[in-house]
Amino acid sequence: MTTVNLKINDQQVSASAGMTVLQAARLAEIDIPTLCDHPALTPIGACRMCLVEIKGQRALQPACTFPISEGMEVQTESPKVTEARRFILHLLFSERNHYCMYCEMTGDCELQALGYRYGIDHWVYPTYTKRFPVDATRQYFIMDHNRCILCRRCIRACSELAANHTLGMRQRGADSMIHADMDVPFGDSSCVSCGTCLQVCPTGALVDKRSAFMGRDVETEHVKSVCSQCSLGCGTEVIVRAGSVLRIEGDWDAPVNAGVVCQAGRFDPLYEERQRLTTPMVRKNGKLSEVGWDQALVAAAERIGDDGKKLGVLTTSNATNEALYLLAKLFSQELNATNVGLLNDVAPKLSEKDTPPADISASDVILVVGADPVNDQPVASFFVKRALDRGARLIVVDAEGNGLAPLASLQLNMADIRKAVDIAKRADSPAVLYGAGVTGKAGKALKELEGKALFVALQPGVNTRAAAALGLNNGFDPSAAQTLFVLAGEQEWNGKGVLDRMVKNAFLVVQSSYESPLTERADIVLPMAIWSERAGSLTNTSGLVQMANAAVEPKGQAKPDWEILSLLAGKMGKGLATSLDDISALAADQLR
């Protein structure tokens, strides 16, 4: 890459050819104010806040779109530049209702911050008195057109990042507004509630309903973590204040998703309505009674005993590597239990090389086989749709009910997999996204593409890859067990397939975060911390191990999944590792 040398504010700067003035300035840690620009979006030069003075140029130029050149001299805060920015701010503040004292985003608004920076303490021009609509028809957020500055960040985020193309512009001039699907209410639109538009909005135009007026950013803590809603392992930032989770945002630095999350990752965990379990319980005289941890663990240890032949173990994939490691170590190795199963299916391994879903963006033909990313791994469907926007061809195999089927150029039954493979063989850079629904015959045909195609396994569940690697999917028969240990975790499951097949007098120990028909039948209930309350690592569908950090303290007496199993092993005299760091190291070694 060719290096370009230039001066910004008389400071010598070296940057790569092709960079804009704004990018070069950021590289040199020189601040140039922006409103429409966002590092994750294509620059459009709409707001003009980043205007700079460039020697040899007759007019001020937008730094976000102007390319650097050898010997260029740039001034970012000259009197001419400062006056232009003040003029732009006066126009923006007067165009719509930007009375900060009434706005939910006051204190966190980029427009307000620039007003303070450039000394805007009154309106130079008469304020615009027209009332614009407020659209509150979506479940999770509000669109207030009175606060909008028409920066178009939301439109670009919807099109470029989520590739959903819901948002656009209508009207002209002072009447311009953001609209959805040719001007239908947001609640009736094709919006998928990923919330990307909400996260990039610089003002109070898009507002989160749940966390509105619950605290400014300086009053909160940002905890980097990993989403545990599917197997992609998207990076998140959990926004916390006073021990409560206010909202979840995408982590722009995360390698998996680069800031984009879906409804399941951003909103669903905060709208959980199931009843939490917060105290250990043991059944006495036919009724579950609250007890202390020591009593519950001793009772469980005595009942489980050392006879693995009479024991059945079933686990969710929504558990940390540490918990799954301890589960396998305690029950499969120490107790020799063989009746061990996983709550969800496992996609087969079709390629030696694991490809991150984001890497399919340059593919020209994409096969989706036995997987439904729109409904199961939505962010993966965003990557597919981005590739389609670039001209890729989509073939969906087993398309009935598949969320990507309407976008496919070809829909096939699983029996016709050969046709899809032949098309992929003729492509320059094909990709295969497959799930647990791929049949043995289809898998064999797809393996012919190894070495040419990128293979992306879309595992069902959450930490499925780790669970399978630890041997926790051997097959589970509840009717063959006299004692059952179920790690249900946070999974929403009513116990179907277990409660209706287990031996009538079987003893049931359940480790769970929420009440369910399974916990109602249990003889011992061990309350588990949820995603925001526990630390631990997760292995995503492509094999990347990431640490999910605790953001708040566990509710009541609930404990992290791994800690409960470690304590149980101790009560059984097995002496397994007890610290998170030690268990993480052992789990990592086992999963390597």
C-alpha positions as CSV (number, residue, x, y, z in Angstrom):
1,M,0.0,0.0,0.0
2,T,1.4,3.4,-1.1
3,T,2.0,5.9,1.8
4,V,0.9,9.5,1.4
5,N,2.5,12.3,3.4
6,L,0.4,15.4,4.3
7,K,0.1,18.0,7.0
8,I,-3.0,18.4,9.2
9,N,-2.9,21.5,11.4
10,D,0.8,21.8,10.6
11,Q,1.3,18.2,12.0
12,Q,3.1,15.8,9.7
13,V,0.8,12.8,9.0
14,S,1.4,9.6,7.0
15,A,-1.5,7.6,5.8
16,S,-2.4,5.0,3.1
17,A,-3.3,6.1,-0.3
18,G,-7.1,6.1,-0.8
19,M,-7.9,7.3,2.6
20,T,-10.0,10.4,3.2
21,V,-8.9,13.5,5.1
22,L,-11.1,12.4,8.0
23,Q,-9.6,8.9,8.1
24,A,-6.1,10.3,8.1
25,A,-7.0,12.8,10.8
26,R,-8.4,10.0,13.0
27,L,-5.2,8.0,12.4
28,A,-3.3,11.0,13.8
29,E,-5.8,11.4,16.6
30,I,-6.9,14.8,15.3
31,D,-10.6,15.4,16.0
32,I,-12.8,16.6,13.1
33,P,-16.4,16.9,14.1
34,T,-19.0,14.9,12.2
35,L,-22.8,14.1,12.3
36,C,-23.6,12.1,9.2
37,D,-20.3,10.1,9.3
38,H,-20.0,6.8,11.1
39,P,-17.0,4.5,10.8
40,A,-19.1,1.5,9.9
41,L,-21.0,3.3,7.1
42,T,-20.1,4.7,3.7
43,P,-19.5,8.4,3.9
44,I,-21.9,10.7,2.0
45,G,-20.9,14.2,3.0
46,A,-24.5,15.2,3.9
47,C,-24.1,17.2,7.1
48,R,-21.1,19.3,6.1
49,M,-19.9,19.5,9.7
50,C,-16.5,18.0,8.8
51,L,-15.7,20.8,6.4
52,V,-12.0,21.6,6.4
53,E,-9.7,24.2,4.7
54,I,-7.3,22.6,2.1
55,K,-4.5,24.7,0.6
56,G,-5.1,25.2,-3.1
57,Q,-8.9,24.5,-2.9
58,R,-11.2,27.5,-3.5
59,A,-13.9,26.2,-1.2
60,L,-14.1,24.3,2.1
61,Q,-14.2,20.5,1.5
62,P,-15.9,17.7,3.4
63,A,-13.2,15.7,5.1
64,C,-15.3,12.5,5.1
65,T,-15.3,12.2,1.3
66,F,-12.2,14.2,0.2
67,P,-9.2,11.9,-0.6
68,I,-5.8,12.7,0.7
69,S,-2.9,13.4,-1.7
70,E,0.9,13.9,-1.4
71,G,1.9,17.2,0.1
72,M,-1.7,18.2,1.0
73,E,-2.0,20.8,3.8
74,V,-5.2,20.8,5.8
75,Q,-6.5,23.1,8.5
76,T,-9.4,21.7,10.6
77,E,-10.1,24.6,13.0
78,S,-9.3,27.8,11.1
79,P,-11.5,30.8,11.5
80,K,-13.1,30.1,8.2
81,V,-13.9,26.5,9.1
82,T,-15.2,27.4,12.5
83,E,-17.5,30.0,11.2
84,A,-18.9,27.6,8.6
85,R,-19.6,25.0,11.3
86,R,-21.4,27.5,13.4
87,F,-23.5,28.5,10.4
88,I,-24.4,24.8,9.8
89,L,-25.3,24.3,13.4
90,H,-27.5,27.4,13.5
91,L,-29.4,26.0,10.5
92,L,-29.7,22.5,12.0
93,F,-31.0,23.8,15.4
94,S,-33.5,26.1,13.7
95,E,-34.9,23.5,11.3
96,R,-36.8,21.3,13.8
97,N,-37.6,20.9,17.4
98,H,-34.2,20.7,19.0
99,Y,-35.0,22.0,22.5
100,C,-32.6,19.9,24.5
101,M,-34.2,20.3,27.9
102,Y,-37.2,18.2,26.6
103,C,-35.3,15.6,24.7
104,E,-34.5,12.1,26.1
105,M,-31.1,12.2,24.5
106,T,-29.9,15.4,26.2
107,G,-26.4,14.8,27.5
108,D,-25.8,12.0,24.9
109,C,-26.7,13.9,21.7
110,E,-24.0,14.5,19.2
111,L,-25.8,17.6,17.9
112,Q,-26.0,19.1,21.4
113,A,-22.4,18.3,22.1
114,L,-21.3,20.2,18.9
115,G,-23.6,23.1,19.9
116,Y,-21.7,23.4,23.2
117,R,-18.4,23.0,21.4
118,Y,-19.0,25.9,19.1
119,G,-20.8,28.1,21.5
120,I,-24.4,27.9,20.1
121,D,-26.3,29.5,23.0
122,H,-29.3,31.0,21.1
123,W,-31.1,30.6,17.7
124,V,-29.9,33.1,15.1
125,Y,-32.8,32.1,12.8
126,P,-36.5,31.7,13.5
127,T,-37.2,28.1,14.6
128,Y,-39.3,25.9,12.3
129,T,-42.8,25.6,13.8
130,K,-44.2,22.7,11.7
131,R,-45.0,19.6,13.8
132,F,-43.6,16.4,12.4
133,P,-45.1,13.0,13.3
134,V,-43.9,10.7,16.0
135,D,-44.1,7.0,15.1
136,A,-44.3,4.7,18.1
137,T,-45.7,1.7,16.3
138,R,-42.7,-0.5,16.7
139,Q,-42.4,-2.5,19.9
140,Y,-38.9,-1.5,20.9
141,F,-38.2,2.1,19.7
142,I,-39.7,5.4,18.7
143,M,-39.1,7.5,15.6
144,D,-39.5,11.2,16.4
145,H,-39.1,13.1,13.1
146,N,-39.0,16.4,15.1
147,R,-35.6,15.5,16.4
148,C,-34.2,14.2,13.0
149,I,-31.4,16.1,11.3
150,L,-31.6,14.0,8.1
151,C,-28.1,12.6,8.4
152,R,-29.2,9.4,6.8
153,R,-27.2,7.2,9.1
154,C,-30.2,5.1,9.8
155,I,-30.9,4.6,6.1
156,R,-27.3,3.5,5.4
157,A,-27.2,1.2,8.5
158,C,-30.4,-0.5,7.4
159,S,-29.2,-0.9,3.8
160,E,-25.4,-1.5,4.3
161,L,-25.3,-3.4,7.6
162,A,-28.6,-5.2,8.0
163,A,-29.1,-5.2,4.2
164,N,-32.8,-5.0,4.9
165,H,-33.5,-1.8,2.9
166,T,-36.6,-0.8,4.9
167,L,-35.7,2.9,5.4
168,G,-35.6,5.6,2.8
169,M,-36.4,9.3,2.2
170,R,-39.7,11.0,1.2
171,Q,-40.6,14.6,0.4
172,R,-38.1,17.3,-0.4
173,G,-36.4,20.2,1.2
174,A,-37.7,21.2,4.6
175,D,-40.4,18.6,4.4
176,S,-38.0,15.7,4.0
177,M,-38.5,12.8,6.4
178,I,-37.2,9.3,6.9
179,H,-39.8,6.7,6.0
180,A,-40.3,2.9,6.0
181,D,-41.4,0.9,2.9
182,M,-42.8,3.8,0.9
183,D,-44.3,5.5,3.9
184,V,-46.1,2.9,6.0
185,P,-46.0,3.0,9.8
186,F,-42.8,1.4,11.2
187,G,-44.9,-1.3,13.0
188,D,-46.3,-2.4,9.6
189,S,-43.0,-2.3,7.7
190,S,-40.4,-4.9,6.8
191,C,-38.2,-3.8,9.7
192,V,-36.7,-6.7,11.5
193,S,-36.0,-4.8,14.8
194,C,-32.3,-5.4,14.7
195,G,-31.9,-1.9,16.2
196,T,-28.9,-0.9,14.1
197,C,-30.5,2.3,13.1
198,L,-31.2,3.1,16.7
199,Q,-27.6,2.5,17.7
200,V,-26.2,4.8,15.0
201,C,-28.6,7.7,15.4
202,P,-26.8,10.8,16.6
203,T,-29.8,12.6,18.1
204,G,-33.1,11.9,19.8
205,A,-34.8,10.9,16.6
206,L,-34.6,7.2,17.3
207,V,-35.2,6.4,21.0
208,D,-35.2,3.1,22.8
209,K,-38.5,2.8,24.6
210,R,-37.2,0.6,27.5
211,S,-34.2,2.7,28.6
212,A,-35.5,6.1,27.8
213,F,-34.8,8.6,30.6
214,M,-33.0,6.0,32.7
215,G,-29.6,7.7,32.7
216,R,-27.0,9.4,30.7
217,D,-24.1,7.6,29.2
218,V,-21.6,9.1,31.8
219,E,-23.8,7.5,34.5
220,T,-23.6,4.0,33.1
221,E,-21.0,1.3,32.7
222,H,-20.3,-0.5,29.4
223,V,-19.5,-4.2,29.8
224,K,-18.2,-6.0,26.8
225,S,-19.7,-9.5,26.4
226,V,-20.9,-12.1,24.0
227,C,-24.5,-12.7,22.9
228,S,-25.8,-16.1,24.0
229,Q,-29.0,-16.2,21.8
230,C,-27.5,-18.3,19.0
231,S,-24.3,-20.0,17.9
232,L,-22.7,-17.0,16.1
233,G,-21.3,-15.4,19.3
234,C,-21.9,-11.8,18.3
235,G,-20.0,-9.2,20.4
236,T,-22.1,-7.0,22.6
237,E,-21.8,-4.1,25.0
238,V,-24.1,-4.4,28.0
239,I,-25.1,-0.9,29.3
240,V,-25.5,-1.0,33.1
241,R,-26.6,1.5,35.8
242,A,-27.0,0.8,39.5
243,G,-27.0,-2.9,39.1
244,S,-29.6,-3.0,36.3
245,V,-29.2,-3.7,32.6
246,L,-30.5,-0.7,30.6
247,R,-29.9,-1.9,27.1
248,I,-27.7,-4.0,24.9
249,E,-25.7,-2.6,21.9
250,G,-23.5,-4.2,19.3
251,D,-19.7,-4.1,19.8
252,W,-18.2,-2.3,16.8
253,D,-14.9,-3.9,17.5
254,A,-16.2,-7.5,17.7
255,P,-14.6,-9.9,15.1
256,V,-17.8,-11.8,14.5
257,N,-20.4,-9.1,13.8
258,A,-18.6,-5.8,13.7
259,G,-21.3,-4.1,15.7
260,V,-24.5,-5.5,14.1
261,V,-26.8,-7.5,16.3
262,C,-30.4,-8.8,15.8
263,Q,-33.6,-8.5,17.7
264,A,-32.9,-11.6,19.7
265,G,-29.5,-10.2,20.8
266,R,-30.5,-6.6,21.4
267,F,-34.0,-6.6,22.7
268,D,-35.4,-10.1,23.6
269,P,-33.2,-10.7,26.7
270,L,-34.5,-7.5,28.2
271,Y,-38.2,-8.4,27.7
272,E,-38.0,-11.8,29.4
273,E,-41.3,-12.6,31.1
274,R,-40.6,-16.0,32.6
275,Q,-40.4,-16.3,36.4
276,R,-36.8,-16.4,37.8
277,L,-35.6,-19.1,40.1
278,T,-33.6,-17.5,42.9
279,T,-33.4,-20.0,45.8
280,P,-32.4,-23.7,45.9
281,M,-35.4,-26.1,46.5
282,V,-35.8,-29.6,47.6
283,R,-39.0,-31.7,47.5
284,K,-40.2,-32.6,51.0
285,N,-43.5,-34.4,51.6
286,G,-44.4,-34.0,47.9
287,K,-43.8,-30.2,47.9
288,L,-40.8,-28.1,46.8
289,S,-39.4,-26.2,49.8
290,E,-36.7,-23.5,49.8
291,V,-33.4,-24.6,51.4
292,G,-29.8,-23.4,51.5
293,W,-27.3,-24.2,48.9
294,D,-25.4,-26.7,51.1
295,Q,-28.5,-28.7,51.9
296,A,-29.6,-28.8,48.2
297,L,-26.1,-29.8,47.0
298,V,-25.7,-32.5,49.6
299,A,-29.1,-34.0,48.7
300,A,-28.3,-34.0,45.0
301,A,-24.9,-35.5,45.6
302,E,-26.3,-38.3,47.8
303,R,-29.0,-39.2,45.2
304,I,-26.8,-39.1,42.2
305,G,-24.2,-41.4,43.9
306,D,-21.6,-43.2,41.9
307,D,-23.7,-45.5,39.7
308,G,-23.4,-44.0,36.2
309,K,-25.5,-46.8,34.7
310,K,-28.6,-45.6,36.5
311,L,-28.0,-42.0,35.7
312,G,-29.3,-39.9,32.8
313,V,-27.8,-36.5,31.9
314,L,-29.4,-33.9,29.6
315,T,-28.0,-30.4,28.9
316,T,-28.8,-27.3,27.0
317,S,-26.2,-25.8,24.7
318,N,-26.9,-22.4,26.3
319,A,-24.1,-23.0,28.9
320,T,-20.5,-21.8,29.2
321,N,-17.5,-23.9,28.1
322,E,-16.6,-24.1,31.8
323,A,-20.0,-25.6,32.7
324,L,-20.0,-28.0,29.8
325,Y,-16.5,-29.1,30.7
326,L,-17.4,-29.8,34.3
327,L,-20.6,-31.6,33.3
328,A,-18.6,-33.9,31.0
329,K,-15.8,-34.4,33.5
330,L,-18.1,-35.1,36.4
331,F,-20.8,-37.3,34.8
332,S,-19.1,-38.9,31.8
333,Q,-15.6,-39.4,33.2
334,E,-15.9,-39.5,37.0
335,L,-19.3,-41.3,37.2
336,N,-19.0,-43.2,33.9
337,A,-22.5,-42.1,32.7
338,T,-23.2,-43.0,29.1
339,N,-26.9,-41.9,28.9
340,V,-25.9,-38.3,28.1
341,G,-27.6,-36.0,25.6
342,L,-28.0,-32.5,24.2
343,L,-31.3,-30.6,23.9
344,N,-30.7,-29.6,20.3
345,D,-29.3,-31.3,17.2
346,V,-25.8,-30.9,15.9
347,A,-24.8,-30.0,12.4
348,P,-22.2,-32.4,10.9
349,K,-18.7,-31.4,10.1
350,L,-18.4,-31.1,6.3
351,S,-15.1,-29.3,6.0
352,E,-11.8,-29.3,7.9
353,K,-11.7,-25.5,7.6
354,D,-14.2,-23.4,9.6
355,T,-15.2,-20.2,8.0
356,P,-16.7,-17.2,9.9
357,P,-20.1,-16.3,8.5
358,A,-18.9,-12.7,7.7
359,D,-16.4,-14.1,5.2
360,I,-19.1,-15.0,2.7
361,S,-19.4,-11.3,1.6
362,A,-17.3,-11.8,-1.5
363,S,-19.0,-15.1,-2.6
364,D,-20.7,-15.1,-6.0
365,V,-22.9,-18.2,-5.3
366,I,-24.3,-19.1,-1.8
367,L,-25.9,-22.4,-1.0
368,V,-28.0,-22.5,2.2
369,V,-28.7,-26.2,3.0
370,G,-30.6,-27.5,6.0
371,A,-30.4,-24.1,7.8
372,D,-32.7,-21.1,8.3
373,P,-30.5,-18.2,9.4
374,V,-33.3,-15.6,9.1
375,N,-35.0,-17.3,12.1
376,D,-32.2,-19.1,13.8
377,Q,-29.0,-16.9,13.3
378,P,-30.4,-13.6,11.9
379,V,-27.0,-11.8,11.7
380,A,-25.8,-14.6,9.4
381,S,-28.8,-13.7,7.2
382,F,-27.6,-10.1,7.1
383,F,-24.2,-11.3,5.7
384,V,-26.1,-13.3,3.0
385,K,-28.2,-10.3,2.0
386,R,-25.1,-8.1,1.8
387,A,-23.6,-10.6,-0.6
388,L,-26.8,-10.5,-2.6
389,D,-26.6,-6.7,-2.8
390,R,-23.2,-7.2,-4.4
391,G,-24.6,-9.5,-7.0
392,A,-24.3,-12.9,-5.5
393,R,-26.7,-15.7,-6.4
394,L,-28.6,-17.5,-3.6
395,I,-29.7,-21.1,-3.8
396,V,-31.8,-22.4,-0.9
397,V,-32.1,-26.2,-0.4
398,D,-34.9,-27.5,1.7
399,A,-36.6,-24.1,1.2
400,E,-40.1,-24.7,2.7
401,G,-40.6,-22.2,5.4
402,N,-37.0,-20.8,5.1
403,G,-36.8,-17.1,5.7
404,L,-34.3,-16.7,2.8
405,A,-36.4,-18.5,0.3
406,P,-38.1,-15.3,-1.1
407,L,-34.6,-14.0,-2.0
408,A,-33.4,-17.1,-3.6
409,S,-32.8,-17.4,-7.4
410,L,-33.4,-21.1,-7.1
411,Q,-35.2,-23.2,-4.5
412,L,-34.6,-26.9,-4.3
413,N,-35.6,-30.0,-2.3
414,M,-32.9,-31.8,-0.4
415,A,-33.1,-34.7,-3.0
416,D,-32.0,-32.3,-5.7
417,I,-28.7,-31.3,-3.9
418,R,-26.7,-32.4,-6.9
419,K,-28.0,-29.6,-9.0
420,A,-27.0,-27.0,-6.4
421,V,-23.5,-28.6,-6.1
422,D,-23.0,-28.5,-9.9
423,I,-23.9,-24.8,-10.0
424,A,-21.4,-24.1,-7.1
425,K,-18.7,-26.0,-9.0
426,R,-19.0,-23.5,-11.9
427,A,-18.8,-20.5,-9.6
428,D,-15.6,-18.5,-8.9
429,S,-16.0,-18.3,-5.1
430,P,-19.0,-20.3,-3.8
431,A,-20.0,-20.6,-0.1
432,V,-22.0,-23.2,1.7
433,L,-24.1,-22.4,4.8
434,Y,-25.4,-25.5,6.3
435,G,-27.2,-26.6,9.5
436,A,-28.4,-29.7,11.3
437,G,-31.1,-30.2,8.7
438,V,-28.6,-31.4,6.1
439,T,-29.0,-35.1,5.2
440,G,-26.3,-37.7,5.0
441,K,-26.6,-37.8,1.2
442,A,-26.6,-34.1,0.9
443,G,-23.6,-33.8,3.1
444,K,-21.7,-36.3,1.0
445,A,-22.5,-34.3,-2.1
446,L,-21.5,-31.0,-0.5
447,K,-18.1,-32.4,0.5
448,E,-17.2,-32.4,-3.2
449,L,-16.9,-28.6,-2.9
450,E,-14.2,-28.8,-0.2
451,G,-11.2,-26.8,-1.3
452,K,-13.2,-24.6,-3.6
453,A,-16.1,-23.4,-1.4
454,L,-16.2,-21.7,2.0
455,F,-18.1,-23.9,4.5
456,V,-20.0,-22.2,7.3
457,A,-21.7,-24.5,9.8
458,L,-24.7,-22.8,11.4
459,Q,-25.0,-24.9,14.5
460,P,-28.4,-24.9,16.2
461,G,-28.5,-23.7,19.8
462,V,-25.8,-21.6,21.4
463,N,-22.6,-23.4,22.6
464,T,-23.4,-26.5,20.5
465,R,-19.9,-26.9,19.1
466,A,-18.3,-27.1,22.5
467,A,-21.0,-29.5,23.8
468,A,-20.5,-31.8,20.9
469,A,-16.7,-31.7,21.2
470,L,-17.0,-32.7,24.8
471,G,-19.1,-35.7,24.0
472,L,-22.4,-34.4,25.4
473,N,-24.5,-35.6,22.5
474,N,-24.2,-39.4,22.8
475,G,-28.0,-39.8,22.8
476,F,-30.3,-39.6,25.8
477,D,-33.1,-42.0,26.9
478,P,-35.0,-40.7,29.9
479,S,-36.8,-44.0,30.3
480,A,-33.5,-45.8,31.0
481,A,-32.6,-43.6,34.0
482,Q,-33.5,-43.8,37.6
483,T,-31.9,-40.5,38.4
484,L,-31.9,-37.6,35.9
485,F,-29.7,-34.5,36.0
486,V,-30.9,-31.8,33.6
487,L,-28.9,-28.6,32.9
488,A,-31.8,-26.6,31.5
489,G,-30.1,-23.2,31.9
490,E,-32.0,-20.4,30.3
491,Q,-33.4,-22.4,27.4
492,E,-37.2,-22.0,27.0
493,W,-38.3,-25.6,27.1
494,N,-41.3,-27.3,28.7
495,G,-39.6,-30.7,29.3
496,K,-41.3,-32.4,26.3
497,G,-39.6,-35.7,25.5
498,V,-38.4,-36.1,29.1
499,L,-41.4,-35.6,31.4
500,D,-43.6,-37.9,29.2
501,R,-41.0,-40.7,29.0
502,M,-39.2,-40.7,32.3
503,V,-39.7,-43.5,34.8
504,K,-42.6,-42.7,37.1
505,N,-40.5,-42.6,40.3
506,A,-37.3,-41.3,38.7
507,F,-35.5,-38.7,40.8
508,L,-35.0,-35.4,38.9
509,V,-32.4,-32.8,39.6
510,V,-32.8,-29.6,37.5
511,Q,-30.3,-26.7,37.2
512,S,-32.3,-23.8,35.6
513,S,-32.7,-20.1,35.6
514,Y,-36.5,-20.1,35.1
515,E,-39.6,-21.9,36.3
516,S,-41.0,-24.4,33.9
517,P,-43.0,-27.7,33.9
518,L,-39.6,-29.4,34.3
519,T,-38.8,-27.5,37.6
520,E,-42.3,-28.1,38.8
521,R,-41.7,-31.9,38.5
522,A,-38.1,-31.7,39.9
523,D,-37.1,-33.2,43.2
524,I,-34.2,-30.7,43.5
525,V,-34.0,-27.3,41.8
526,L,-30.6,-25.5,41.6
527,P,-31.1,-21.8,40.6
528,M,-28.8,-20.6,37.9
529,A,-27.6,-17.1,37.0
530,I,-28.6,-15.7,33.6
531,W,-26.5,-14.4,30.7
532,S,-25.9,-10.9,32.3
533,E,-24.9,-12.4,35.7
534,R,-22.3,-14.9,34.9
535,A,-18.8,-14.9,33.4
536,G,-17.6,-17.7,31.2
537,S,-16.4,-18.5,27.7
538,L,-18.4,-19.5,24.7
539,T,-17.3,-21.3,21.5
540,N,-19.1,-20.0,18.5
541,T,-20.1,-22.0,15.4
542,S,-16.8,-21.4,13.6
543,G,-14.7,-22.4,16.7
544,L,-13.8,-18.9,18.1
545,V,-13.6,-18.9,21.9
546,Q,-14.8,-15.6,23.5
547,M,-15.3,-14.5,27.1
548,A,-18.8,-13.4,28.1
549,N,-18.4,-11.1,31.1
550,A,-20.8,-10.6,34.0
551,A,-22.5,-7.2,33.9
552,V,-24.6,-7.4,37.1
553,E,-24.7,-9.5,40.3
554,P,-26.9,-12.7,40.2
555,K,-30.4,-12.3,41.5
556,G,-31.1,-13.8,44.9
557,Q,-29.1,-16.9,45.6
558,A,-28.6,-17.9,41.9
559,K,-25.1,-19.0,40.9
560,P,-23.2,-19.2,37.6
561,D,-23.7,-22.5,35.8
562,W,-20.0,-23.6,36.2
563,E,-20.0,-22.8,39.9
564,I,-23.0,-25.0,40.7
565,L,-21.4,-28.0,39.0
566,S,-18.0,-27.3,40.7
567,L,-19.8,-27.2,44.1
568,L,-21.7,-30.3,43.3
569,A,-18.5,-32.2,42.4
570,G,-17.0,-31.1,45.7
571,K,-20.0,-32.5,47.7
572,M,-19.5,-35.8,45.8
573,G,-15.8,-35.8,46.8
574,K,-14.5,-35.5,43.2
575,G,-12.3,-32.5,43.8
576,L,-12.6,-30.8,40.4
577,A,-11.2,-27.3,39.8
578,T,-13.0,-24.6,41.7
579,S,-11.8,-21.3,40.2
580,L,-13.1,-19.8,36.9
581,D,-9.6,-19.3,35.6
582,D,-8.5,-22.9,36.3
583,I,-11.7,-24.3,34.8
584,S,-11.4,-22.1,31.7
585,A,-7.8,-23.3,31.1
586,L,-8.9,-26.9,31.5
587,A,-11.9,-26.4,29.2
588,A,-9.8,-24.6,26.6
589,D,-7.2,-27.5,26.6
590,Q,-10.0,-30.0,26.2
591,L,-11.6,-28.1,23.3
592,R,-8.4,-27.4,21.5
